[in-house]
Amino acid sequence: DWYSTLQKSNVKLITNRIKQIKSHSIITYDGDEYPVDIIIWSTGFQTQKFALPIYGINGCSLAEQWSETVQ
């Protein structure tokens, strides 16, 4: 159902590689800068496995936290 979201006038799908992430924008390798509200890191179908360790509040590992969910 999310495909229709991509058709909205206030949504832009950017597939270029990200060179830099700023506090309110991204810069792609082609030099374009885009304001962002959210960045979705699409990792494929293994959503609970990360190439990089991600830690949140109090050093909580996201992989460890998510490993407790039902798959």
C-alpha positions in Angstrom: 0.0 0.0 0.0 3.0 2.3 0.4 3.5 2.7 -3.4 0.8 5.3 -3.6 2.8 7.5 -1.2 5.5 7.9 -3.8 3.0 9.6 -6.1 2.3 12.4 -3.6 3.6 15.9 -4.5 5.5 16.3 -1.2 7.4 13.0 -1.5 10.6 12.5 -3.5 12.3 9.1 -3.8 16.1 9.7 -4.0 18.1 6.6 -5.1 21.5 8.3 -5.6 24.2 7.3 -3.2 24.4 9.6 -0.1 27.7 11.3 0.4 26.9 13.3 3.5 24.1 13.4 6.0 23.4 16.8 7.6 21.0 17.7 10.4 18.2 18.5 8.0 19.4 17.4 4.6 21.4 14.9 2.6 24.0 15.5 -0.1 24.4 12.9 -2.8 27.5 12.0 -4.7 26.3 14.0 -7.7 26.4 17.2 -5.5 22.6 17.6 -5.1 21.3 18.5 -1.6 17.8 17.5 -0.5 16.0 18.6 2.6 14.8 15.6 4.6 12.3 14.8 7.3 13.2 11.1 7.3 15.8 8.8 5.8 14.8 5.2 5.2 17.7 2.9 5.1 16.5 0.0 2.8 18.6 -3.0 3.6 16.7 -5.7 1.8 14.7 -8.4 3.4 16.9 -9.2 6.4 15.7 -6.2 8.3 17.1 -7.3 11.7 20.7 -7.8 10.4 22.8 -4.7 10.0 26.2 -4.2 8.4 27.1 -1.6 11.1 26.3 -1.9 14.8 23.6 0.6 15.8 23.3 1.7 19.5 20.7 3.8 21.1 20.0 5.2 24.5 22.2 3.7 27.3 24.2 1.8 24.7 21.3 -0.5 23.8 22.1 -2.5 20.6 19.3 -2.3 18.1 20.1 -5.8 16.8 19.9 -7.2 20.3 16.6 -5.3 21.0 15.1 -6.5 17.7 16.3 -10.1 18.1 13.7 -10.5 20.8 10.8 -9.9 18.3 8.9 -12.6 16.4 10.1 -13.1 12.9 
